[in-house]
Amino acid sequence: MDFLPTLWFILIGVLWTGYLFLEGFDLGVGMHMLVSTRSESDRRVMLNTIGPVWDGNEVWLITAGGATFAAFPFWYASLFSSLYIPLVVVLLGLIFRAVAIEYRGKVHTAGWRRGWDVALGVGSFLAAFGVGAALALTTTGLPLNSHGDSVAGPFGWFNVWAVVGGLAVVGFCLLHAAAFLALKTEGDVRARGRRFVVRWMPVLLLPIVAWVLAVQLMNGKAYTLALVLAAVAAAALSWISARRDREGRAFLGLGAFLVLGVASLFANVYPTVLPSTLDRAFDLTVANASSSPYTLGVMSVVAAFGVPLVLAYQGWTYWVFRKRIGGSSIPPVKPVEAAVRTR
């Protein structure tokens, strides 16, 4: 295989990993806002943990999609044209989520806040489920013909693997968010986050474990089995750390589980970027789906300068906002008085 197409296949895998790692706990916090507490004070604490970083984390999704379009245009065309419906659902979910974060505090009534909490939670769920379904189908296959076109209609993408992938990402987001809240907050929110990880990790990780094992069995690459076993060990370490009230290790353990699991998925399907369930001869690969060497070369030069800058900026942002947040950190709500015209 040519070096540059392989390099960009790896980089796209890294971009998706970064998105799931960073945006994962963002989406999970949105879902926890809806189901984990009825206290307005706790909701404000939870929302403020992601307030400075949520929009920056979404850049990873845009970059992953843009890199796929530029480096592998045939992969992008086949995948996105086959998944119009779930990707539109993802976009709607992200829109509802962003608007809810910005508008929730504009009016200080219980009904107003509750409505935007529902929009935030449902939008986060739809975005997580849609991304998981798309990634699962990328690794398990779509009904593509020899031209890379889906032949199964608008709902040909909907199968058991789409559901498993969607539930896998939703479950991981809920767990990672709980670990993040335990790491970033004080008081009741911290305690509930830690208990959630301990109680629900064995259940919520089952879909992603099933997805990873299924891809492992489909492709049968022996060397990727080490990545799968390491991912299981990382999850076990995270669970043990949560039980021992070591929030930092629990959060990083879940992150390591994600990195190793995604690495095993991409390594297993390589050199295929999008399998065909009709005939493996119709598979899109890093060789037949990539851009020209010139395009990939220019992209590599730009990425060599741009990616370190983005990583440095995001790292600095997280360092600045590294302290824990509690109820005392959130100022009380002050009603806005109507302006009075004076002479």
C-alpha positions in Angstrom: 0.0 0.0 0.0 1.1 3.6 -0.7 2.4 5.4 2.3 0.2 8.6 2.2 -3.2 6.8 1.8 -2.3 4.6 4.8 -1.1 7.6 6.8 -4.4 9.4 6.2 -6.4 6.3 7.1 -4.6 6.3 10.4 -5.0 10.1 10.9 -8.8 9.8 10.2 -8.9 7.1 12.9 -7.1 9.4 15.3 -9.6 12.2 14.5 -12.6 10.0 15.2 -10.9 8.8 18.4 -10.3 12.4 19.5 -13.9 13.3 18.8 -15.3 10.3 20.7 -13.0 11.0 23.6 -13.7 14.8 24.0 -17.2 15.1 22.6 -18.1 11.8 24.2 -18.3 13.3 27.7 -19.9 16.5 26.3 -22.8 14.4 24.8 -22.9 12.3 28.0 -23.3 15.4 30.2 -26.2 16.5 28.0 -27.9 13.2 28.6 -27.2 13.2 32.3 -28.8 16.7 32.5 -32.0 15.0 31.6 -32.0 11.9 33.7 -29.5 12.2 36.6 -30.9 15.0 38.7 -33.9 17.2 39.4 -31.9 19.9 41.1 -31.5 23.1 39.2 -28.3 23.8 41.1 -26.8 20.5 40.1 -27.8 21.0 36.5 -26.0 24.3 36.4 -22.9 22.7 37.9 -23.0 20.0 35.2 -23.5 22.4 32.4 -20.7 24.6 33.5 -18.2 21.7 33.4 -18.5 21.6 29.6 -19.3 25.3 29.1 -15.8 26.4 28.1 -15.0 23.4 25.9 -18.0 21.9 24.2 -17.9 24.0 21.0 -14.2 23.4 20.6 -14.7 19.7 21.0 -17.1 19.6 18.1 -14.3 20.8 15.8 -13.0 17.2 15.8 -16.2 16.0 14.1 -15.9 18.7 11.4 -12.2 17.9 10.9 -12.8 14.1 10.7 -15.5 14.7 8.0 -13.4 17.2 6.1 -10.4 15.0 6.2 -12.4 12.0 4.8 -13.8 14.2 2.0 -10.3 15.5 1.0 -8.3 12.3 1.5 -10.8 9.6 0.5 -13.5 11.3 -1.7 -15.0 7.9 -2.8 -15.3 6.7 0.8 -16.9 10.0 1.7 -19.3 9.9 -1.2 -20.4 6.3 -0.6 -20.7 6.6 3.1 -22.6 9.9 3.3 -24.9 9.2 0.4 -25.9 5.9 2.0 -26.5 7.5 5.4 -28.5 10.6 4.6 -31.1 9.9 7.2 -28.9 9.1 10.2 -26.5 12.0 9.4 -29.4 14.5 9.1 -30.5 13.2 12.6 -27.0 13.8 13.9 -27.0 17.3 12.6 -30.4 18.1 14.0 -29.3 16.7 17.4 -26.2 18.9 17.4 -28.2 21.9 16.5 -30.8 21.3 19.2 -27.9 20.7 21.7 -26.0 23.9 20.8 -29.1 26.1 20.9 -30.2 24.6 24.2 -26.8 25.3 25.8 -27.0 28.9 24.7 -30.7 29.6 25.3 -31.3 27.7 28.6 -30.3 30.6 30.8 -32.0 33.4 28.9 -35.3 33.1 30.7 -35.5 32.2 34.4 -38.6 30.0 34.6 -38.8 26.3 35.3 -40.8 25.5 32.2 -38.3 27.3 29.9 -35.3 25.6 31.5 -37.0 22.2 31.4 -37.8 22.5 27.8 -34.2 23.3 26.9 -33.0 20.4 29.1 -35.1 18.0 27.1 -33.7 19.5 23.9 -30.2 19.1 25.2 -30.7 15.6 26.4 -32.5 14.3 23.3 -30.1 16.2 21.0 -27.1 14.7 22.7 -28.7 11.2 22.5 -29.5 11.5 18.8 -26.0 12.8 17.9 -24.3 10.0 19.9 -26.5 7.3 18.5 -26.2 8.5 14.9 -22.4 8.8 15.0 -22.2 5.3 16.6 -24.4 3.8 13.9 -22.3 5.4 11.1 -19.0 4.2 12.5 -20.4 0.7 13.1 -21.6 0.5 9.5 -18.2 1.7 8.3 -16.5 -1.3 9.9 -19.2 -3.9 9.2 -20.3 -2.9 5.7 -23.1 -1.4 3.5 -24.8 -2.9 0.5 -22.6 -1.2 -2.1 -22.4 -2.2 -5.8 -19.4 -2.0 -8.1 -19.7 1.8 -8.4 -19.8 2.3 -4.6 -23.5 3.1 -4.6 -25.9 1.7 -2.0 -28.6 -0.4 -3.6 -30.9 -0.9 -0.6 -32.9 2.3 -0.5 -33.0 5.0 2.1 -33.3 2.6 5.0 -30.8 0.0 3.8 -28.4 1.2 6.4 -30.7 0.2 9.3 -29.6 -3.2 10.6 -28.5 -4.8 13.9 -25.0 -3.4 13.6 -26.3 0.1 13.3 -28.3 -0.3 16.5 -25.3 -2.0 18.3 -23.0 0.8 17.2 -25.5 3.5 18.3 -26.0 2.0 21.7 -22.2 1.5 22.0 -21.5 5.2 21.6 -24.4 6.2 23.8 -23.3 3.9 26.6 -19.7 5.0 26.4 -20.8 8.7 26.4 -22.9 8.2 29.6 -20.0 6.4 31.4 -17.3 8.8 30.3 -19.5 11.8 31.3 -20.1 10.3 34.7 -16.4 9.8 35.2 -15.8 13.3 33.9 -18.3 14.8 36.3 -16.8 12.9 39.2 -13.4 14.3 38.2 -14.6 17.9 37.7 -17.2 18.6 40.4 -17.7 18.6 44.1 -20.6 17.5 46.3 -23.6 15.4 45.2 -22.8 15.6 41.4 -19.3 14.1 42.1 -20.7 11.3 44.3 -23.5 10.4 41.8 -21.0 10.4 38.9 -18.7 7.9 40.8 -21.6 5.7 41.7 -22.9 5.7 38.2 -19.6 4.4 36.8 -19.4 1.7 39.4 -23.0 0.5 38.9 -23.4 0.8 35.2 -20.1 0.2 33.5 -20.5 -3.6 33.2 -23.9 -3.0 31.4 -23.2 0.0 29.3 -20.0 -1.3 27.8 -21.6 -4.5 26.5 -22.6 -3.0 23.1 -19.2 -1.6 22.3 -17.5 -4.9 23.5 -19.9 -6.8 21.2 -19.1 -4.5 18.3 -15.3 -4.8 18.7 -15.5 -8.6 19.1 -17.7 -9.0 16.1 -15.3 -7.0 13.9 -12.4 -9.0 15.3 -14.1 -12.3 14.4 -15.1 -11.0 10.9 -11.5 -10.1 10.0 -9.6 -12.6 12.1 -6.4 -10.6 12.5 -4.3 -12.1 15.3 -2.3 -9.1 16.2 -5.3 -6.9 16.9 -6.4 -9.3 19.6 -3.7 -7.8 21.8 -5.5 -4.4 21.4 -8.8 -5.9 22.4 -7.4 -7.6 25.5 -5.6 -4.3 26.5 -8.9 -2.5 26.1 -10.7 -4.9 28.4 -7.9 -4.5 30.9 -8.2 -0.7 30.7 -12.0 -0.9 31.4 -11.3 -3.2 34.4 -8.8 -0.7 35.7 -11.3 2.2 35.3 -14.0 0.3 37.2 -11.6 -0.6 40.1 -10.4 3.0 40.3 -13.9 4.3 40.5 -14.7 1.9 43.3 -11.6 3.3 45.1 -12.6 6.9 44.6 -9.7 7.6 42.2 -11.6 9.7 39.7 -8.6 10.6 37.5 -7.6 7.0 36.9 -11.2 6.0 36.2 -11.6 8.8 33.6 -8.2 8.0 31.9 -9.0 4.2 32.0 -12.2 4.8 30.1 -10.2 6.9 27.7 -7.6 4.2 27.2 -10.4 1.7 26.6 -11.8 3.9 23.8 -8.4 4.5 22.2 -7.5 0.8 22.2 -11.0 -0.3 21.0 -11.1 2.2 18.1 -7.5 1.2 17.2 -8.5 -2.4 17.0 -11.5 -1.6 14.8 -9.5 0.4 12.3 -6.6 -2.1 12.3 -9.0 -5.0 11.7 -10.7 -3.5 8.6 -7.5 -2.1 7.1 -6.9 -1.8 4.1 -10.7 -1.6 3.6 -12.3 1.8 4.4 -15.9 0.7 3.6 -16.8 -2.9 3.1 -19.5 -4.1 0.7 -22.0 -6.7 2.1 -22.9 -7.7 -1.5 -19.4 -8.7 -2.7 -16.0 -8.1 -1.2 -14.7 -7.3 -4.6 -16.8 -4.1 -4.3 -15.0 -3.0 -1.1 -13.6 0.5 -1.0 -9.9 0.5 0.1 -7.2 2.9 0.9 -5.9 2.3 -2.6 -9.0 2.7 -4.7 -10.8 5.4 -2.6 -8.0 7.9 -2.0 -7.2 11.2 -3.6 -4.1 11.8 -5.7 -0.6 11.7 -4.2 -0.3 15.5 -4.8 -3.5 16.2 -2.8 -2.5 13.9 0.1 1.0 15.5 0.1 -0.4 19.0 0.4 -2.7 17.9 3.1 0.1 16.3 5.0 2.1 19.5 5.0 -0.8 21.5 6.2 -1.6 19.0 8.9 2.0 18.9 10.1 1.6 22.6 11.1 -2.1 22.8 11.9 -2.6 19.8 14.1 0.0 20.6 16.7 -1.4 24.2 17.0 -4.9 22.8 17.6 -3.7 20.3 20.2 -1.7 23.0 22.0 -4.7 25.3 22.1 -7.1 22.7 23.4 -4.6 21.5 25.9 -4.2 25.1 27.2 -7.9 25.5 27.4 -8.4 22.4 29.5 -5.5 23.5 31.7 -7.0 26.9 32.4 -10.4 25.4 33.3 -8.9 22.4 35.2 -10.4 23.2 38.7 -13.4 21.5 40.2 -16.8 23.1 40.1 -19.3 23.0 42.9 -22.5 24.8 43.9 -20.5 27.6 45.5 -18.8 28.2 42.2 -22.0 29.1 40.4 -23.4 32.6 41.0 -27.1 32.9 42.0 -29.5 33.8 39.2 -30.4 37.5 39.1 -33.6 38.6 37.4 -33.1 41.1 34.7 -34.9 44.3 35.4 -36.8 46.1 32.7 -35.1 49.3 31.4 -36.8 52.5 32.6 -36.7 55.5 30.4 -35.7 58.6 32.2 -35.9 62.2 31.2 
